[in-house]
Amino acid sequence: MKKCIILSAALFFMGCGNDSNDKSTPGTGTAKTVVKDPEAAKGLELITKSDCLTCHKLTEAAIGPSYASIANKYKVINESSMDSMVTQIIKGGKGRWGNIPMKDHPLISIADAQSIVHYIMSIKE
């Protein structure tokens, strides 16, 4: 009986380990996202190093809309929607997705915000 408990505990902890080779998108449970576009991959890296995942998740609404909902709303990125989304990331905003304001991120450069938008627009629900 004692061996069974020890074995069960060992298997449990092995399953809960932090696998540094895991390519899961943070904040999405076990959802896997393959990011082939280098610009989108850079955007994902920037998101994981920022506070974005505090309010946004891949496919579930949280404090803010899911990235998939944002991608579905804009569908195709053009210069106008890119500028709008970049401005929203850098300056923050309110009203597009409800009454909760989006925090500004003034330290994110325009180029980095564009990479983040490329990642968001690469998500398909």
C-alpha positions in Angstrom: 0.0 0.0 0.0 2.8 2.4 0.9 4.6 1.7 -2.4 1.3 2.5 -4.3 1.0 5.8 -2.5 4.6 6.7 -3.2 4.3 5.7 -6.9 1.1 7.7 -7.2 2.7 10.8 -5.7 5.7 10.5 -7.9 3.6 10.2 -11.0 1.5 13.2 -9.9 4.5 15.4 -9.4 6.1 14.4 -12.7 2.9 15.3 -14.4 2.9 18.7 -12.7 6.5 19.5 -13.6 7.5 22.7 -15.4 8.6 21.5 -18.8 10.8 24.3 -20.3 10.3 22.7 -23.7 6.5 23.1 -23.5 5.3 25.4 -26.3 2.0 26.1 -24.7 0.8 29.7 -24.9 0.8 31.2 -21.5 -2.6 31.9 -19.9 -4.3 29.3 -22.1 -4.1 26.1 -20.1 -3.0 23.3 -22.5 -3.8 25.0 -25.8 -0.9 24.8 -28.2 -0.1 27.5 -30.6 2.4 27.1 -33.4 3.7 30.5 -34.4 5.6 30.3 -37.7 5.6 34.0 -38.6 8.8 35.5 -37.0 6.9 38.8 -36.4 4.1 37.0 -34.6 6.6 34.9 -32.6 8.2 38.2 -31.5 4.8 39.5 -30.5 4.1 36.4 -28.4 7.5 36.7 -26.7 6.7 40.4 -25.9 3.3 39.4 -24.5 4.7 36.8 -22.2 7.2 39.3 -20.8 4.6 42.0 -20.2 1.5 42.2 -18.1 -0.8 41.5 -21.1 -1.8 38.0 -19.8 -3.2 39.6 -16.6 -6.2 40.8 -18.6 -6.2 38.8 -21.8 -6.3 35.1 -22.5 -6.0 33.2 -25.8 -9.6 32.1 -26.3 -11.4 33.0 -23.1 -12.6 36.5 -22.0 -11.0 37.6 -18.8 -10.8 41.2 -17.6 -10.4 42.1 -21.3 -11.4 40.3 -24.4 -9.7 37.2 -25.6 -7.0 37.5 -28.3 -9.2 35.3 -30.5 -12.1 37.7 -30.1 -9.9 40.7 -31.0 -8.6 38.8 -34.1 -12.2 37.9 -35.1 -13.4 41.5 -34.7 -10.7 43.0 -37.0 -10.4 39.9 -39.2 -7.9 41.5 -41.6 -5.2 43.9 -40.5 -4.8 47.0 -42.6 -3.0 50.2 -41.9 -5.9 51.8 -40.2 -6.7 48.9 -37.9 -2.9 48.4 -37.2 -2.6 52.1 -36.2 -5.7 51.8 -34.0 -4.6 48.7 -32.2 -1.0 50.0 -31.7 -2.4 53.2 -30.3 -4.7 51.2 -28.0 -1.7 49.2 -26.7 0.5 52.2 -26.1 -2.0 54.8 -24.9 -4.7 52.5 -23.4 -8.4 53.2 -24.0 -11.9 52.5 -23.0 -15.2 51.7 -24.7 -14.4 49.3 -27.5 -14.9 46.2 -25.4 -17.0 47.5 -22.5 -16.5 49.9 -19.6 -13.2 48.5 -18.1 -10.4 50.7 -19.4 -7.3 49.1 -20.9 -4.1 50.2 -19.1 -1.6 52.2 -21.1 1.8 50.8 -22.0 3.9 53.9 -22.8 7.2 51.9 -22.6 6.2 49.6 -25.5 7.6 50.9 -28.8 5.5 51.3 -31.9 7.5 48.4 -33.5 6.9 46.1 -30.5 3.2 47.0 -30.4 3.0 46.1 -34.1 4.6 42.7 -33.4 2.0 42.1 -30.6 -0.7 43.0 -33.1 0.8 40.5 -35.6 0.6 37.8 -33.0 -3.0 38.6 -32.0 -4.1 38.6 -35.6 -2.4 35.2 -36.1 -4.8 33.6 -33.7 -7.8 31.7 -35.1 -10.7 30.6 -33.0 
